[in-house]
């Protein structure tokens, strides 16, 4: 992400096999060759060094870290120990998060991390094109009127100020099942049928937007109706959104999503990077 306005250091992290927090192994075996853990470590350090060199070309401050242990646990442990403010991870392959299995590394990090986690879908691109910066010009913030959902607003404000992004506050005023939206089994809503719900949602979003405007952040509001997750995904695609920011519900993060919840569906089915903030 092109976040040169953020006064942050980027830590490139890789976990390698071994007990969590274990010390360095003997560098040379009895046969005079480096043992397998040492080879893993050297390979990881070499890879991260190459990536760090490319990142520095963008003018960013970066350092590399290799730790031993199960990947998810090592990531979360290091983030807590070093007071990391945000974790950034990529989904694997063009099918992205749809390829997750229950208990995957990214899922376990989302469940356990106490800091915001930014998920970016990996792209099937050539190396030279994948090095291009991702501009963050427009942030979509879906809200539902609850205090839990509003906990995403503080990190969104900080990010929007730092990168001069505009914020789109969005609410699905009426959750309509897909079967009601004009297919052979349903009918389109009558114009004005949900006017009250839309007016209430718009008034709520404007009240939230006021605090952004007071801080000089460019903010817009919008409402829609339809299946909540699908409507969020479609709105993000239609309005050239660079980042979706949402709050997970409850102290256990994804563990309480019941796979099929709104944030879970947006995360799995959408193609836009998503910033997830755990509710407290």
N, C-alpha and C positions, 0 to 999 in steps of 0.2 A: 504494500500500500504506500502511496506517495504521501508519507506523513512527516515531511521534513519540518513541519511546524511543531511537531511533537518533541519536547525535550526529553527524549527517551533513548536508552541504549537497547539494541537488539541483541538478544542472546540466542545463538543457534545451538540447539541441544540435541544430543543423540544418546539413547540408551543402548547398551550392549549387554549380552548375556552375562549373568553373574549375580551373586547375592547383592541385594540392595545395600548400598553404602559400603561395599567391600573395598579394601585397600588394593593398591596395585599388586599384581602378581610378580613372581620372579621374572626378570626380564629374559633370562637365558636358561634353557633347559639343560639337562645333563648331556644331551647330544650336541649342545652348542647352538641350538636353534631356538628362536622365540616360540614360547608356548602359544596355544590357540587363543586364550583371552588377550594376550599381548598383541597378537595379530589383529584381532577384532578392534582393539583400541587404536592401534596405529592406522588401520583403514578408516575408522570413524573420524579420527582427527584429521587425516588427509582430505577426506570428503568435505568435512565442515570447513576446513581451511580454504578449499577451492570456492565453496559457496560464499564464504565471508569476503573473499577478494572481489567477487562480482557485486556483492551488496555495497561494499565500500565505494565502488565506482559511482553509486547513486548519492554519495555524500553522507551516508548514514554511519553512525557509531555502532560497531558490532564486535562481539567476542564469541568464542566457541567454548562449549562445555561437553565433555563425555562422561557419563555416569554409568555405573553397573546396576543391573536389577531389572525386574519386569518393567516394560516400557511405561505403562500408565502410572504405576506407583512411583517410578523414578521421576517422571515429569511433575506429578503433583507434589511429591516430597521436595524436589528442588525449588519449585515455585513458592512453596510455603517458607522454606528455609531462607531463601534469598529475597523474600518479599517482592516477588514478581507481580506486576500490576495487571498483566493480561497475557493469556496463552493463545497462540495462533497455531492452528493445525490445518492440514489439507486433507480432504477426502481423497481416496485412492481411485484413479481411473475415471474414464468419461462417465461412468454410471454413478460415480460419486457415492453418496451416503446410502444409496439403495443397496450397495453391496455390503453394508454393515451386517455383522452377525451379533447376536446378543452377547455382551461381554467383550466386544472389540475394544482396542486401545482407545480410540476416540470416544466411544460411549462411556468407558470407565473414567476417563479424564473429566468428561462433562458431569458425571455423577459425583465425583469427589472434589473437584476444584472449587475453591472458595472465591476465585477471582473470575472476571468475565473471560469467556472463551470465544475466540473468533474462528469460525469454520469457513474455509475457502475450498471450493470445488476444484480439484486438480484438472488441468486441461491437457488434452493430447496435442501438444505443440512442440515444435522444434525448439532446441535449447535457446537459440538466439531470440526467438519471440517470447519465450516464457520469462525472459529477464526484464521485460518491459514493466514499468511501474503501473500499479493499479490506482487510478485516481479515485478519490472518495469525494465526490461533489454533491451527492444527494443521498440522504439517509432516511429510510422509511421506518417509522416507529408505530407498529400496530398496538392499539390500546383497547381495553374493554371496559374502562370506567372504574376498575378496581385499583386499590392502593398497591396491591402486589405488582400489577402490570406497570405502574408508574415508577417502580424502583429502577427501571431501565433509563429513566430520564436524566439522572445525574451524569452517568458516563457518556450519554449521548451529547449532553451540553458541552462537556469537556472536549470531546472529539470534534464536534462541530466548530467550536471556537478555534481549535488548534489548526484544522485543515480548511477553515472557511467554507464548510459545507452547508448546504441548505437542508432543512429538516422537514419531512412530510409526516404530519401526525394523521393517523388513519384509523378509522373504526368501521367494522362491519356492523351497521346499525341493526340489521335484521338477518339472523342466521336462517337461510332458506335451504332446505335439502335440494340436491341437484335435480331431483325428480319434479320439482315445481317450476323449473326454469325453461319451460317450453319444449320438452321432449314429448314423445307420444303418450306418456303417462301423466303428464302434468300440464298446467296452464300458467301463463305468465301472470305476475301479480297485476292487479288493477292499478292504474296510475293513481297516486295519492293514497293508496291503501295503507301505507306505512309512513305517512307524512309525519306523524307525531314522533315516531321512533327516530326518524332521520333528523328532525329538528332538535331533539334532545341530544342526540349524538354530536351534532354539529356545535351546539352550545357548549357541550362538555369539552370538545377539542379546542374551541376558541379560548376557553378559560385556561386550559393548559398552555396554549400557544402564547398567552399574554406574558408568562414568565420568560419565555425564550426571547420575545421581542424586547423586553426590558434589558436583556443582556446584549442586544444588538445582533442576535442570531436571526437569519432569514428563515421564516417558518411558514408553512402552508398547511391547511387542513382539508381533509376529504373524507366522505363516507360512501358506503356502497352497501349492497345487500347480496346475499348468496351464501353458499357453503364457505365458512370462515377461512379455512386454510387455502382453499383454491382461489378465493377472492383476493387474499393477500398476495399470493404468488402471481396471479394475473395482473394485479395492479402494479407490482414491482416491475414486471416485464414491460408493461405498456408505458410506464413512466420513466424508464431508463434509470432505475434505482441502482446505486452502487453498493449499498449495504442495507440489510434489514437488521434492526435491533429489537430483541424481544427479551422478556423475563421468563425464566422457568418458575414453576409454582412449587413452593414448599422447600423446606430445608434439605431435602434429599434430591433436589434437582430432577434429572431425568427419571429417577427411580419411581416417581409418582406420576409419570406421564401416561402410563397405561397404553403406550404405543398406539397411536391413533389420535392423540390430542392435537390441538392446533399447532403448537410450536414444533412438535415432533413431525407433523406432516409438512410444514413449511421447510424444516431442516432437510427432510429426506427428498421431497419432490421438487423443491425450488432449485434454481441455478445461481441465484444471487448469494454472495457471501453473507453469513448471518452471525451477528454478535449476540451471544447468549449470556444473560446476567442472572445469577441465582438469587431468588427472592430470599429475604431474611425475615 
